[in-house]
Amino acid sequence: MNRLFTLTTQYYRTLWLYNVSFTLCFFVLSGFGMGFNAVSLFYCKVFGFCGAALLHYYSASNTYFYYRNAGMQVRRLFLYALLMDVLASLLLIIPLNLILHAAASIKG
């Protein structure tokens, strides 16, 4: 279990900059039209992760031999990294949504 978490964290760390860039691009392209809410930010986050994973898979496919030799399947690696990303984004989105809701109710 410890090795699984370490390998997934290493993979997610390589995707992080791509993930943030693609998420912001999707949010700018579609998020402002849908409004700033948790659902639109969540969908932009998932599409951003998928775009980052596809770009990394296309541009750096030779790095996957490291994970395969460690006993990880690439699909499982994608899934665990996506779950890690979703959990991290939910931990950020929920308090942000609560703060925005509280600010709107205080404002009137």
C-alpha positions in Angstrom: 0.0 0.0 0.0 2.9 2.3 0.8 4.5 1.6 -2.6 1.2 2.2 -4.4 0.8 5.7 -2.7 4.4 6.5 -3.5 4.2 5.6 -7.1 0.9 7.4 -7.6 2.3 10.5 -5.9 5.3 10.4 -8.2 3.2 10.1 -11.2 0.8 12.9 -10.1 3.7 15.2 -9.3 4.8 14.9 -13.0 1.3 15.8 -14.2 0.7 18.7 -11.7 1.8 21.6 -13.9 0.0 20.3 -17.0 -3.1 19.6 -14.8 -3.3 23.1 -13.5 -2.7 24.6 -16.9 -5.4 22.5 -18.6 -7.8 23.1 -15.8 -7.4 26.9 -16.0 -7.8 26.7 -19.8 -11.0 24.7 -19.5 -12.3 27.0 -16.8 -11.6 30.1 -18.9 -13.1 28.6 -22.0 -16.2 27.2 -20.4 -16.2 28.1 -16.7 -17.1 31.7 -17.1 -20.1 30.9 -19.3 -21.3 28.3 -16.7 -20.6 30.5 -13.7 -18.4 30.0 -10.8 -19.8 27.1 -8.9 -18.5 23.8 -7.6 -20.0 21.6 -10.4 -18.4 23.6 -13.2 -15.0 23.7 -11.4 -15.2 20.0 -10.8 -15.9 19.2 -14.5 -13.1 21.5 -15.5 -10.8 19.8 -13.1 -11.6 16.3 -14.5 -11.2 17.5 -18.1 -8.0 19.2 -17.1 -6.6 16.0 -15.6 -7.6 14.0 -18.7 -5.9 16.5 -21.0 -2.8 16.5 -18.8 -2.7 12.7 -18.8 -3.1 12.5 -22.5 -0.4 15.0 -23.2 2.0 13.3 -20.8 1.1 9.9 -22.3 1.8 11.2 -25.8 5.0 13.2 -25.0 6.7 11.1 -22.4 5.5 7.5 -23.0 8.9 6.1 -22.2 8.5 7.0 -18.5 5.8 4.4 -18.1 8.3 1.6 -18.2 9.3 2.7 -14.7 5.8 2.2 -13.4 5.3 -1.1 -15.3 8.6 -2.5 -14.0 7.4 -1.5 -10.5 4.3 -3.7 -11.0 1.8 -0.9 -11.8 -0.6 -1.0 -14.7 -0.9 2.3 -16.5 -4.7 2.3 -16.3 -4.6 1.7 -12.6 -2.0 4.5 -12.3 -4.3 6.9 -14.2 -7.3 5.9 -12.1 -5.5 6.3 -8.7 -4.0 9.7 -9.8 -7.4 10.8 -10.9 -8.9 9.8 -7.6 -6.1 11.7 -5.8 -6.7 14.7 -7.9 -10.5 14.6 -7.3 -10.0 14.3 -3.5 -7.5 17.1 -3.5 -9.8 19.3 -5.5 -12.8 18.5 -3.4 -10.9 19.4 -0.3 -10.3 22.8 -1.9 -13.7 23.3 -3.6 -15.9 22.5 -0.6 -14.4 25.1 1.8 -14.3 27.7 -1.0 -18.0 27.0 -1.8 -18.9 27.4 1.9 -17.0 30.7 2.2 -18.6 32.1 -1.0 -22.0 31.0 0.3 -21.4 32.6 3.7 -20.2 35.8 2.1 -23.3 36.0 -0.1 -25.6 35.4 2.8 -23.8 38.1 4.9 -23.9 40.5 2.0 -27.6 40.2 1.8 
